[in-house]
Amino acid sequence: MTIQTLTAFFMWCTIINAALLVISSLIVLLMADWIYNFHSRLFAIPREAFDIIIYSFLGFFKIMIFIFNLVPWIALSIIGS
């Protein structure tokens, strides 16, 4: 496997995961009440805790994208040039 192949792989991983993060954020932003109502039927959870959990999930997902997709892509781009 060449550096160019790995660079392209991490580039597409970054693009796909960033798109999923944007879509997830938009869904949470636009449909927060519906999502909460659906999950509150499954779990007894107050709205404040639900908001914290969703916000934490999106933040964790963003950090994981940076660590496991964006940083390797940048590093491979630097050493591949």
N, C-alpha and C positions, 0 to 999 in steps of 0.2 A: 504494500500500500504506500503510495507516494504522499509527500507533503501536500501536493495540490489536491489530491483526493480527500485527505483529511480536512483540509481547509474548506473545501466545498461542502463536505458533510457538516461541519460545525456551523458554517454559514446558514445552511438550510435548516438545521436544528434551531438556531437562533431565530430565524424568520418565522418558522412554524410555531415555536413556543411563544414568541412575542405576540403573534396573531391570536393565539389561544388566550393569552393574558388580556389582551385588549377586548376580545369578545366576552370573556368572563366578567371583566370589569363593567362593560356596557350592560350585560344582562343583570348584574347585581344592581347597577345604578338605575336601570329602567324598570326592573321587575322585583325590587326589593320586598315589597309587601307580599306579592304572590309567593316568592321563595320562602319568606318567613312563615306564611300561613301553611304552606305545604309541609315544612319541616316541624312546625309546632304541633301538627297532628301526630307526627311520629315521635317526637321528643318533647318533654315538658321543659321548655327553655324560655327564659324571659327575652324580650326584644333586645335589651341592652347587651346581654351576653351573646346573642346571635350576631349582632352587629360587630362585636369585637372578634368573634370567631371568623366571620367572613373577611373582615379587614386583615386579620392575621394571616389567613390562608392566602390572600392575594399578595400580601407583602412577602411571605415565605416563598411563594411561587416565583415572584420577581427576583428575589435573591438567588434562588436556585438556577434561574435562567442565566443570571450574570455569572455565577460561579462555574456552572457546568457546560454552558454553551458559548456565551460571549467572550469570556476570558480565554478559553482555549482557541477560539477562532482568531482573536486578536494576536495571541502568541504565535500561532501557526502562520498568520499573515506576515508577522514581523520576520520570523526566521525563514519563511519561504521566499522573501524578496531579495 
